C-alpha cells in the first residue's frame, strides 16, 4: 500500500525528505489521524538526523509502528520493540545497511535522490502492517 503510493510519486512534488515521505504517506494510506504539527516532527529525522546515522525512512517507519501498536508508552510490552527490530533488520537485509551514509553512497542519485531507499523502507513497513493488521477502534 504505502510502497505503491510512494512508487506512484507521492512526496516528489511536495519535495519531502525520506522521513517526511514515509510519515506523511503513512498518514494518508493508513489514516493515522496525525495533524500537521505531528507530521512536521519527522523533518528532524531526515538524512539520519542530519548526521548520516540511521536512515530517516526507518526512523519514520518506527514512528508509524508506534502510532499503530503502542497504546500508552514504549515500556508497556515488547510487541512494538519486536516490530521495529523487524523493520530495521528486514531493511538491512534488502539494502545492506540501515545507516544513511552507506545508503546514500550506494543508492542516492542526483535525479532520484533516495527514492529507492524510501521505497524499500515502505515495502518492509507494508509487509509488517499487512501481517499484523490495523488496530481496531483506533
C-alpha positions, -999 to +999 in steps of 0.1 A: +000+000+000+025+026+011+052+013-012+028+017-042+017+051-031+053+063-030+062+045-062+034+064-079+051+097-070+039+106-035+064+130-019+081+142-051+060+173-059+059+181-021+098+179-020+095+157+011+126+142+027+129+104+034+113+106+068+086+130+057+077+108+027+072+078+050+053+096+078+031+118+056+024+089+032+016+065+060-008+091+075-026+091+042-026+054+035-035+042+069-055+072+082-033+077+112-050+109+121-018+129+125-022+167+123+003+190+105+022+196+138+027+159+144+038+154+108+064+182+110+082+163+137+095+138+111+116+166+095+144+163+120+148+126+112+160+134+076+194+122+065+199+102+096+191+132+119+214+152+096+243+131+108+241+102+083+232+078+111+200+056+110+180+062+078+152+087+083+128+065+064+134+038+091+130+063+119+097+075+105+087+038+099+093+033+136+071+063+144+043+047+122+046+013+140+045+031+174+014+051+163-003+019+153+007-005+180+015+014+212-014+021+235+002+043+261+040+041+262+070+022+249+076+001+281+041-014+282+053-045+263+078-058+238+054-061+209+063-028+192+100-034+201+100-066+180+082-049+151+107-021+150+136-045+151+119-065+123+116-033+102+153-024+106+165-060+101+143-066+070+155-033+055+191-041+063+188-075+046+174-058+015+197-027+013+229-038+031+227-012+059+204+009+080+228+038+081+222+068+059+259+073+048+264+040+030+228+041+017+235+075+001+267+062-013+251+031-028+217+043-038+213+081-039+213+097-073+211+134-083+178+128-102+160+103-079+177+113-046+169+085-022+136+073-037+148+036-039+157+037-002+124+052+007+105+027-014+125-002+002+116+010+037+080+014+027+079-022+014+092-036+047+067-015+066+039-027+044+048-063+050+047-059+088+014-039+088-003-063+064+007-092+085-002-076+119-033-058+107-045-024+117-057-020+153-095-018+156-113+012+171-083+035+168 
